[in-house]
Amino acid sequence: MKLTRLVGECDEGECPTLYATDRGTLVVQGDLLTEHGREIPVHEALVEIPVELIRKAVRGNFV
């Protein structure tokens, strides 16, 4: 799978980032949440990202 960086919170690779894939989907990089009180499948994860990251993506017409 190829990831193309759309927007991020910093120039480095280790911060909240939104990517587009070559499969027509989005991938979110953020802080992994472990204490959330939700039951989710073992093959999934919940991540936290700043709301501003989504706003930047919408303003940039990425999504």
C-alpha positions as CSV (number, residue, x, y, z in Angstrom):
1,M,0.0,0.0,0.0
2,K,1.3,3.4,-0.9
3,L,0.7,6.3,1.5
4,T,0.7,9.9,0.3
5,R,0.9,12.6,3.1
6,L,-2.0,15.0,2.9
7,V,-1.7,17.1,6.0
8,G,0.2,16.8,9.3
9,E,0.8,18.7,12.5
10,C,4.6,18.9,11.9
11,D,7.2,18.4,9.3
12,E,8.6,15.3,11.0
13,G,7.1,11.8,10.5
14,E,6.2,11.2,14.2
15,C,3.1,13.4,14.7
16,P,-0.6,13.3,13.8
17,T,-0.9,13.0,10.1
18,L,-3.6,12.2,7.5
19,Y,-2.6,10.1,4.5
20,A,-4.4,9.0,1.3
21,T,-3.7,5.5,0.0
22,D,-3.5,4.1,-3.5
23,R,-6.6,2.1,-2.6
24,G,-8.9,5.1,-2.3
25,T,-8.9,5.2,1.5
26,L,-7.5,7.4,4.2
27,V,-5.0,6.4,7.0
28,V,-4.7,8.4,10.2
29,Q,-1.6,8.5,12.3
30,G,-2.1,9.7,15.9
31,D,-1.7,8.7,19.5
32,L,-2.9,5.2,20.3
33,L,-5.7,5.2,22.8
34,T,-5.6,2.2,25.2
35,E,-8.0,3.3,28.0
36,H,-11.2,4.2,26.2
37,G,-13.8,1.8,27.6
38,R,-14.8,0.6,24.2
39,E,-14.7,-3.0,22.9
40,I,-13.1,-3.0,19.5
41,P,-11.8,-6.0,17.4
42,V,-8.2,-6.9,17.9
43,H,-7.3,-6.0,14.3
44,E,-8.5,-2.4,14.9
45,A,-7.2,0.5,17.0
46,L,-8.5,3.9,18.1
47,V,-6.2,6.9,17.6
48,E,-6.6,10.5,18.6
49,I,-5.8,13.4,16.3
50,P,-6.4,17.1,16.6
51,V,-9.7,18.4,15.0
52,E,-7.6,21.0,13.2
53,L,-6.0,18.2,11.2
54,I,-9.4,17.4,9.6
55,R,-10.1,21.1,9.1
56,K,-6.8,21.5,7.2
57,A,-7.6,18.5,5.0
58,V,-11.1,19.9,4.1
59,R,-9.7,23.4,3.4
60,G,-7.1,21.8,1.2
61,N,-9.8,19.9,-0.7
62,F,-8.0,16.6,0.1
63,V,-11.1,14.7,1.1
